[in-house]
Amino acid sequence: MNALETTLSREDVVRLCERVEGAQKEARAITRLTEEYPAMNMDDGYAVQNALRARFLQQGHKLVGWKAGLTSKAKMQQMGVDVPSIGFLTDRMAVPENGVIALSELVHPRVECEIAFMTSQELSGPHCTAEQVLAATAYVIPAIEIIDSRFKKFSFDLQSVIADNGSSARFVAGGRPRYASELDLRTLGVVMEKNGTIVEMGAGAAVMNHPAEAVAMLVNILHKLGETLAAGSFVMSGGITAAVAVEPGDSVIARFQNMGSVSVSFSE
């Protein structure tokens, strides 16, 4: 294991963890963490995220999986960053297919279509490959992620977004689970509709040329955190399209080629 190379003190990590947790629970925007800690690096961001995860688990959340973030060129350009990141997923972030999400609980809600992987074997770094990911995948399933940056004006840097758990907020899985071996995940097409109008289209290759590459990247980052990806993990491989903002009354459907569709709607 590679230890994190952090600049923050333990007290700083706890303080920032509490700040991020408050912003998430109270749905309020905060300033970028780097404004107060300009020397903060990515490892510091993961130290804060790890503290947040430990706190949530102490509060009774169950870790169900992980997400890769900022894995497509569209998302990197949209957010002005140059490397992907990861975040954790708990049972309390899950929303049933066709469920309703109250936007009063979120700050800057946006939706994106993702291919999710359900693992059947443990995966570990530091040299995990896409081939190993596919061999350890029970099935893939359509998903919509609802991201929510807690930073003012939806403006952030990589260190802050990692500390904010990769903007994780809610996720919905649906459609038809499929064996990955039955599909070409690179060319698999996805269409996102908002209120019946197509707003985004893309293919799996938008995510690091193959969604399994994003999962392998995630496993290798986990190794640096001293973790492995457990069997039975639900892993979202990253947004295929740019993220789309939503408002109360909106309904979103993501249609996946040969995998059915997944939908969610939004209230006040």
C-alpha beads as a LAMMPS data file, in Angstrom:
LAMMPS data file: protein, C-alpha beads

268 atoms
267 bonds

1 atom types
1 bond types

-500.0 500.0 xlo xhi
-500.0 500.0 ylo yhi
-500.0 500.0 zlo zhi

Masses

1 110.0

Atoms # bond

1 1 1 0.000 0.000 0.000
2 1 1 1.138 3.533 -0.756
3 1 1 0.378 5.882 2.121
4 1 1 -1.373 9.114 1.205
5 1 1 0.989 12.067 0.970
6 1 1 -1.048 14.704 2.750
7 1 1 -0.379 18.296 3.764
8 1 1 -3.333 18.647 6.155
9 1 1 -3.096 17.921 9.865
10 1 1 -5.478 15.393 11.440
11 1 1 -7.403 18.325 12.969
12 1 1 -7.718 20.002 9.557
13 1 1 -9.036 16.771 8.019
14 1 1 -11.694 16.451 10.734
15 1 1 -12.660 20.105 10.362
16 1 1 -13.061 19.859 6.591
17 1 1 -14.915 16.560 6.918
18 1 1 -17.420 18.259 9.241
19 1 1 -17.757 21.180 6.813
20 1 1 -18.494 18.875 3.857
21 1 1 -20.865 16.701 5.905
22 1 1 -22.799 19.785 7.025
23 1 1 -23.085 21.046 3.451
24 1 1 -24.367 17.657 2.265
25 1 1 -26.882 17.161 5.077
26 1 1 -28.165 20.730 5.110
27 1 1 -28.079 21.178 1.305
28 1 1 -26.109 24.397 1.445
29 1 1 -23.281 25.671 -0.697
30 1 1 -19.802 26.201 0.745
31 1 1 -16.626 27.773 -0.629
32 1 1 -13.941 25.609 -2.197
33 1 1 -11.776 24.010 0.465
34 1 1 -8.641 25.205 -1.327
35 1 1 -9.603 28.815 -0.639
36 1 1 -8.722 28.212 3.015
37 1 1 -6.098 25.510 2.334
38 1 1 -4.413 26.482 -0.957
39 1 1 -1.684 23.849 -0.532
40 1 1 -4.252 21.043 -0.376
41 1 1 -3.477 18.185 -2.786
42 1 1 -5.499 15.244 -4.127
43 1 1 -4.339 12.982 -1.296
44 1 1 -5.677 15.546 1.182
45 1 1 -8.993 15.350 -0.656
46 1 1 -9.048 11.577 -0.215
47 1 1 -8.119 11.932 3.476
48 1 1 -11.220 14.110 3.957
49 1 1 -13.342 11.694 1.896
50 1 1 -12.097 8.734 3.989
51 1 1 -13.022 10.583 7.185
52 1 1 -16.480 11.301 5.739
53 1 1 -16.960 7.636 4.824
54 1 1 -15.955 6.516 8.330
55 1 1 -18.394 9.004 9.827
56 1 1 -21.276 7.858 7.609
57 1 1 -20.597 4.192 8.424
58 1 1 -20.593 5.045 12.141
59 1 1 -24.007 6.649 11.597
60 1 1 -25.393 3.410 10.166
61 1 1 -24.907 3.872 6.423
62 1 1 -23.868 0.708 4.596
63 1 1 -21.137 0.875 1.950
64 1 1 -22.622 -0.636 -1.236
65 1 1 -19.973 0.353 -3.760
66 1 1 -17.994 3.089 -5.449
67 1 1 -18.179 5.542 -8.317
68 1 1 -15.672 6.767 -10.830
69 1 1 -16.035 10.456 -11.556
70 1 1 -14.897 12.839 -14.285
71 1 1 -14.003 9.908 -16.538
72 1 1 -15.194 11.332 -19.861
73 1 1 -13.592 14.091 -21.891
74 1 1 -16.985 15.853 -21.852
75 1 1 -17.052 15.867 -18.046
76 1 1 -13.385 16.879 -17.706
77 1 1 -13.922 19.794 -20.086
78 1 1 -17.192 20.748 -18.372
79 1 1 -15.492 20.809 -14.959
80 1 1 -12.040 22.026 -15.992
81 1 1 -10.069 19.110 -14.520
82 1 1 -7.568 16.739 -16.087
83 1 1 -7.701 13.441 -14.128
84 1 1 -10.569 11.229 -12.931
85 1 1 -11.503 10.688 -9.283
86 1 1 -13.495 8.235 -7.166
87 1 1 -16.138 8.395 -4.447
88 1 1 -18.014 5.946 -2.235
89 1 1 -21.691 4.927 -2.447
90 1 1 -23.933 4.019 0.488
91 1 1 -27.363 2.447 0.751
92 1 1 -28.886 5.809 1.678
93 1 1 -27.931 7.269 -1.702
94 1 1 -29.943 4.606 -3.563
95 1 1 -33.283 5.609 -5.100
96 1 1 -35.715 3.018 -6.525
97 1 1 -36.242 2.874 -10.289
98 1 1 -38.846 5.502 -11.283
99 1 1 -38.508 7.062 -7.824
100 1 1 -38.920 10.730 -6.935
101 1 1 -36.079 12.834 -5.543
102 1 1 -36.780 15.950 -3.469
103 1 1 -34.560 18.725 -4.810
104 1 1 -34.824 20.595 -1.489
105 1 1 -32.284 18.029 -0.229
106 1 1 -29.715 18.995 -2.909
107 1 1 -27.689 22.083 -3.847
108 1 1 -26.746 21.869 -7.572
109 1 1 -28.452 18.691 -8.830
110 1 1 -27.416 17.292 -12.208
111 1 1 -27.997 13.914 -13.821
112 1 1 -25.845 11.687 -15.979
113 1 1 -26.178 8.238 -17.589
114 1 1 -23.740 5.547 -16.515
115 1 1 -23.055 1.860 -17.002
116 1 1 -22.852 0.223 -13.578
117 1 1 -20.896 -2.951 -12.817
118 1 1 -21.839 -5.511 -10.163
119 1 1 -18.739 -7.429 -9.126
120 1 1 -18.650 -11.134 -8.295
121 1 1 -15.011 -11.265 -7.151
122 1 1 -12.727 -9.025 -5.154
123 1 1 -10.469 -6.765 -7.234
124 1 1 -7.232 -5.201 -6.058
125 1 1 -4.559 -2.848 -7.395
126 1 1 -2.101 -1.415 -8.070
127 1 1 -2.144 -2.882 -11.589
128 1 1 -5.794 -3.863 -12.127
129 1 1 -6.761 -4.044 -15.825
130 1 1 -10.028 -3.729 -17.721
131 1 1 -9.747 -7.435 -18.596
132 1 1 -9.601 -8.329 -14.890
133 1 1 -12.603 -6.105 -14.217
134 1 1 -14.666 -7.825 -16.914
135 1 1 -13.669 -11.260 -15.610
136 1 1 -14.803 -10.242 -12.110
137 1 1 -18.115 -8.707 -13.230
138 1 1 -21.357 -10.590 -12.519
139 1 1 -23.374 -8.243 -14.739
140 1 1 -23.705 -4.662 -15.947
141 1 1 -26.839 -2.567 -15.485
142 1 1 -28.092 0.868 -16.603
143 1 1 -27.862 3.630 -14.020
144 1 1 -28.539 7.319 -13.562
145 1 1 -26.340 9.214 -11.149
146 1 1 -27.600 12.396 -9.527
147 1 1 -24.502 14.404 -8.710
148 1 1 -24.540 17.431 -6.451
149 1 1 -21.498 19.586 -5.953
150 1 1 -21.809 21.393 -2.650
151 1 1 -19.541 24.241 -3.795
152 1 1 -20.799 27.743 -4.570
153 1 1 -21.700 28.400 -8.209
154 1 1 -20.949 24.723 -9.025
155 1 1 -17.318 25.811 -9.207
156 1 1 -14.645 23.552 -7.787
157 1 1 -11.194 22.048 -8.175
158 1 1 -10.206 18.396 -8.020
159 1 1 -9.023 18.496 -4.394
160 1 1 -12.351 19.942 -3.214
161 1 1 -14.523 17.637 -5.329
162 1 1 -12.682 14.553 -4.016
163 1 1 -13.240 15.752 -0.441
164 1 1 -16.939 16.217 -1.349
165 1 1 -17.033 12.499 -2.253
166 1 1 -16.930 13.147 -5.981
167 1 1 -20.206 15.127 -5.779
168 1 1 -22.063 11.889 -4.924
169 1 1 -25.699 12.404 -3.973
170 1 1 -28.148 9.781 -5.307
171 1 1 -28.192 6.938 -7.823
172 1 1 -30.843 4.854 -9.583
173 1 1 -30.344 1.481 -11.270
174 1 1 -32.868 -0.121 -13.612
175 1 1 -33.375 -1.554 -17.051
176 1 1 -32.093 -5.046 -17.812
177 1 1 -28.991 -6.515 -16.179
178 1 1 -26.795 -8.065 -18.870
179 1 1 -23.621 -10.123 -18.954
180 1 1 -20.818 -7.811 -20.034
181 1 1 -19.605 -10.512 -22.440
182 1 1 -22.853 -10.180 -24.412
183 1 1 -22.341 -6.491 -25.140
184 1 1 -19.788 -4.221 -26.775
185 1 1 -19.621 -1.678 -23.970
186 1 1 -17.462 0.645 -26.070
187 1 1 -20.053 1.165 -28.793
188 1 1 -23.137 0.781 -26.597
189 1 1 -25.324 3.831 -27.178
190 1 1 -27.125 5.851 -24.523
191 1 1 -29.779 8.544 -24.944
192 1 1 -30.905 10.824 -22.113
193 1 1 -34.365 12.367 -22.324
194 1 1 -35.611 15.149 -20.058
195 1 1 -39.365 15.715 -20.114
196 1 1 -39.573 13.747 -23.373
197 1 1 -36.868 15.711 -25.205
198 1 1 -33.478 14.201 -26.030
199 1 1 -30.860 16.293 -24.225
200 1 1 -27.714 14.125 -24.423
201 1 1 -26.427 11.159 -26.422
202 1 1 -23.243 9.166 -26.154
203 1 1 -21.539 5.780 -26.259
204 1 1 -19.638 3.774 -23.679
205 1 1 -16.287 4.656 -25.242
206 1 1 -16.725 8.208 -23.904
207 1 1 -15.682 6.748 -20.533
208 1 1 -11.905 6.243 -20.830
209 1 1 -12.407 4.423 -24.177
210 1 1 -14.143 1.563 -22.295
211 1 1 -16.171 1.713 -19.039
212 1 1 -14.190 -1.224 -17.602
213 1 1 -11.049 0.951 -17.839
214 1 1 -12.697 3.393 -15.437
215 1 1 -13.436 0.601 -12.960
216 1 1 -9.817 -0.597 -13.200
217 1 1 -8.658 2.971 -12.548
218 1 1 -10.951 3.071 -9.504
219 1 1 -9.499 -0.194 -8.151
220 1 1 -5.980 1.208 -8.543
221 1 1 -6.895 4.404 -6.672
222 1 1 -8.468 2.246 -3.932
223 1 1 -5.128 0.449 -3.610
224 1 1 -3.495 3.770 -2.815
225 1 1 -6.134 4.260 -0.102
226 1 1 -5.233 0.855 1.330
227 1 1 -8.477 -0.707 0.080
228 1 1 -9.686 -3.347 -2.338
229 1 1 -12.954 -3.505 -4.275
230 1 1 -15.066 -6.110 -2.491
231 1 1 -17.021 -8.809 -4.295
232 1 1 -20.659 -7.760 -4.518
233 1 1 -19.803 -4.095 -5.056
234 1 1 -21.989 -1.810 -7.179
235 1 1 -19.655 0.389 -9.245
236 1 1 -20.728 3.306 -11.418
237 1 1 -18.168 3.756 -14.173
238 1 1 -18.698 7.471 -14.843
239 1 1 -20.932 9.751 -16.851
240 1 1 -21.127 8.942 -20.567
241 1 1 -22.503 12.408 -21.334
242 1 1 -22.119 15.858 -19.825
243 1 1 -24.259 16.291 -16.699
244 1 1 -27.699 17.901 -17.159
245 1 1 -29.246 20.226 -14.580
246 1 1 -32.736 19.358 -13.268
247 1 1 -35.548 21.316 -11.611
248 1 1 -38.715 20.363 -9.711
249 1 1 -41.221 18.680 -12.037
250 1 1 -38.565 17.295 -14.377
251 1 1 -38.501 13.630 -15.301
252 1 1 -35.470 11.942 -16.819
253 1 1 -35.211 8.679 -18.746
254 1 1 -31.916 7.147 -19.827
255 1 1 -32.289 4.625 -22.665
256 1 1 -29.458 2.135 -23.082
257 1 1 -28.988 0.119 -26.269
258 1 1 -29.915 -3.544 -25.609
259 1 1 -30.248 -2.828 -21.858
260 1 1 -33.615 -1.113 -21.470
261 1 1 -34.139 2.175 -19.675
262 1 1 -33.949 3.690 -16.215
263 1 1 -35.952 6.682 -15.038
264 1 1 -36.282 9.125 -12.154
265 1 1 -38.260 12.300 -11.474
266 1 1 -37.829 15.344 -9.271
267 1 1 -40.047 17.270 -6.844
268 1 1 -39.592 20.465 -4.828

Bonds

1 1 1 2
2 1 2 3
3 1 3 4
4 1 4 5
5 1 5 6
6 1 6 7
7 1 7 8
8 1 8 9
9 1 9 10
10 1 10 11
11 1 11 12
12 1 12 13
13 1 13 14
14 1 14 15
15 1 15 16
16 1 16 17
17 1 17 18
18 1 18 19
19 1 19 20
20 1 20 21
21 1 21 22
22 1 22 23
23 1 23 24
24 1 24 25
25 1 25 26
26 1 26 27
27 1 27 28
28 1 28 29
29 1 29 30
30 1 30 31
31 1 31 32
32 1 32 33
33 1 33 34
34 1 34 35
35 1 35 36
36 1 36 37
37 1 37 38
38 1 38 39
39 1 39 40
40 1 40 41
41 1 41 42
42 1 42 43
43 1 43 44
44 1 44 45
45 1 45 46
46 1 46 47
47 1 47 48
48 1 48 49
49 1 49 50
50 1 50 51
51 1 51 52
52 1 52 53
53 1 53 54
54 1 54 55
55 1 55 56
56 1 56 57
57 1 57 58
58 1 58 59
59 1 59 60
60 1 60 61
61 1 61 62
62 1 62 63
63 1 63 64
64 1 64 65
65 1 65 66
66 1 66 67
67 1 67 68
68 1 68 69
69 1 69 70
70 1 70 71
71 1 71 72
72 1 72 73
73 1 73 74
74 1 74 75
75 1 75 76
76 1 76 77
77 1 77 78
78 1 78 79
79 1 79 80
80 1 80 81
81 1 81 82
82 1 82 83
83 1 83 84
84 1 84 85
85 1 85 86
86 1 86 87
87 1 87 88
88 1 88 89
89 1 89 90
90 1 90 91
91 1 91 92
92 1 92 93
93 1 93 94
94 1 94 95
95 1 95 96
96 1 96 97
97 1 97 98
98 1 98 99
99 1 99 100
100 1 100 101
101 1 101 102
102 1 102 103
103 1 103 104
104 1 104 105
105 1 105 106
106 1 106 107
107 1 107 108
108 1 108 109
109 1 109 110
110 1 110 111
111 1 111 112
112 1 112 113
113 1 113 114
114 1 114 115
115 1 115 116
116 1 116 117
117 1 117 118
118 1 118 119
119 1 119 120
120 1 120 121
121 1 121 122
122 1 122 123
123 1 123 124
124 1 124 125
125 1 125 126
126 1 126 127
127 1 127 128
128 1 128 129
129 1 129 130
130 1 130 131
131 1 131 132
132 1 132 133
133 1 133 134
134 1 134 135
135 1 135 136
136 1 136 137
137 1 137 138
138 1 138 139
139 1 139 140
140 1 140 141
141 1 141 142
142 1 142 143
143 1 143 144
144 1 144 145
145 1 145 146
146 1 146 147
147 1 147 148
148 1 148 149
149 1 149 150
150 1 150 151
151 1 151 152
152 1 152 153
153 1 153 154
154 1 154 155
155 1 155 156
156 1 156 157
157 1 157 158
158 1 158 159
159 1 159 160
160 1 160 161
161 1 161 162
162 1 162 163
163 1 163 164
164 1 164 165
165 1 165 166
166 1 166 167
167 1 167 168
168 1 168 169
169 1 169 170
170 1 170 171
171 1 171 172
172 1 172 173
173 1 173 174
174 1 174 175
175 1 175 176
176 1 176 177
177 1 177 178
178 1 178 179
179 1 179 180
180 1 180 181
181 1 181 182
182 1 182 183
183 1 183 184
184 1 184 185
185 1 185 186
186 1 186 187
187 1 187 188
188 1 188 189
189 1 189 190
190 1 190 191
191 1 191 192
192 1 192 193
193 1 193 194
194 1 194 195
195 1 195 196
196 1 196 197
197 1 197 198
198 1 198 199
199 1 199 200
200 1 200 201
201 1 201 202
202 1 202 203
203 1 203 204
204 1 204 205
205 1 205 206
206 1 206 207
207 1 207 208
208 1 208 209
209 1 209 210
210 1 210 211
211 1 211 212
212 1 212 213
213 1 213 214
214 1 214 215
215 1 215 216
216 1 216 217
217 1 217 218
218 1 218 219
219 1 219 220
220 1 220 221
221 1 221 222
222 1 222 223
223 1 223 224
224 1 224 225
225 1 225 226
226 1 226 227
227 1 227 228
228 1 228 229
229 1 229 230
230 1 230 231
231 1 231 232
232 1 232 233
233 1 233 234
234 1 234 235
235 1 235 236
236 1 236 237
237 1 237 238
238 1 238 239
239 1 239 240
240 1 240 241
241 1 241 242
242 1 242 243
243 1 243 244
244 1 244 245
245 1 245 246
246 1 246 247
247 1 247 248
248 1 248 249
249 1 249 250
250 1 250 251
251 1 251 252
252 1 252 253
253 1 253 254
254 1 254 255
255 1 255 256
256 1 256 257
257 1 257 258
258 1 258 259
259 1 259 260
260 1 260 261
261 1 261 262
262 1 262 263
263 1 263 264
264 1 264 265
265 1 265 266
266 1 266 267
267 1 267 268
